[in-house]
Structures are given as structure tokens and as C-alpha cells.
Amino acid sequence: MGIKSLPNALLPREKLRHHGPNALTDAELLAIFLRTGTQGVNVLQLADQLLGEFGSLRRLFSASEQEFCRHKGLGLAKYVQLQACLEMSQRYLAETLKRGEALTSPQQTKLYLSSVLRDRQREAFYILFLDNQHRVIRSEVMFEGTIDSASVYPREVVKRSLELNAAALILAHNHPSGIAEPSQSDRRITRRLIDALALVEIRILDHFVVGDGEVISFAERGWI
């Protein structure tokens, strides 16, 4: 059955308009993004096929250009469009934090950090630099490493914090293994950073470890 033969109530766009995006399945959301199917395959069927081939929306979204474009029904134009959508999502979350919700909305902070760090293949050490009202001045990856570690230099963190006139920091890093549980090394470097930054009266408010589907907060554990 072609998608035009479906009742309006079953069409993804109509369903979204009347019931909201949460009412749609992954395949229906993907169908709206794809817009058209291929010869003999309507867009909903194509979306189902692609989810079956990739395994999930997340794997589809994190696919390389080569992996993405080799699938029937996809191509460079859709790959570029998808990357633009993903970047807009990250910027939306970042903008929300910049309006002052980095601390008042810890779940929003976790969501943003997860979107930035979760799918990285190498460990990255990320910092949110905050002003004295705990609003985000800047956020950036300061150190990158291998698949299981990244060297972190307290002196460089102090230097960058002073350059940005930061009053406080939120730290984050990912575990490419997918296991978010902090290591003893994570706890040691956090303590070294707390001690180094205390000398210039800059506080570390939290350190998040991003795994696959889980983000652990040092503050929530009582370690900061």
C-alpha cells in the first residue's frame, strides 16, 4: 500500500499535528524526515527498513557519511540535512543552558552533555565555564585522548578559566566503553582540579561522566 492510500489519521505528519511528536514511533518520525520513499517502497516502509538495517535511530544518526550514503533511499543531501538537524538540536540545548539553567535544571545539563559526548569514539574532557550567576560563558572540549583515557592538565584548566573570567566550572567526560561508573582515576583528577582552582577562587560545581544511556554526577554522589 502506498502512503497516499493510508487514512489521514495514520499519516505521520497528520498524527504529529493532532497528537504531538511523542505519539509517533521511531519509524514515523524518520518517515517525516525522509519525506519520500523509493520505487515500490513507501516512506514508512523505507523508514522501517532503515531502522532494521541500522538497528536504531541512534546508530543511524551517528553513522559516518560513507555508512549513511550507501543505503538505498539515503544520500549526501539527506546526510547533510541530518547533520544540520543534529547540530540544531545541540545548539538548542546549549542555548537553554546559556540562559541560566545549567544548575537549576540538572536533567537538561545531563541531556546536553550526553548529546555532545555520548557517541564520541575517543575520551574527551569537556568543560562548561560559568559566570558568578552560574550562567554558561563558554563550553568546549579541552582535552582529547584514546579510546579509554584522556590526559587532563590542571594548569591548562586554570589558565583557560582565568582567560574567560569564569567563577565556576562544570566538568564532564565520556567513557567510550559505554560504562558510566567513574574510575578512581576520574576521582583523583577531579580532586586535583578542585585543589588547583581553589587557589584562584574558582569552584567546581559538578563532574559528569557520560556513558551509554547513563550520566553519573559526582555532586549527586556526594563527591563534590
Secondary structure, DSSP 8 states (H G I E B T S, - for coil): --GGGS-GGGSHHHHHHHH-GGGS-HHHHHHHHH---BTTB-HHHHHHHHHHHHSSHHHHHT--HHHHHTSTT--HHHHHHHHHHHHHHHHHHHHHIIIIIHHH-HHHHHHHHHHHHTT-SS-EEEEEEE-TT--EEEEEEEEE--SS-----HHHHHHHHHHTT-SEEEEEEE-TTS-----HHHHHHHHHHHHHHHTTT-EEEEEEEE-SS-EEETTTTT--
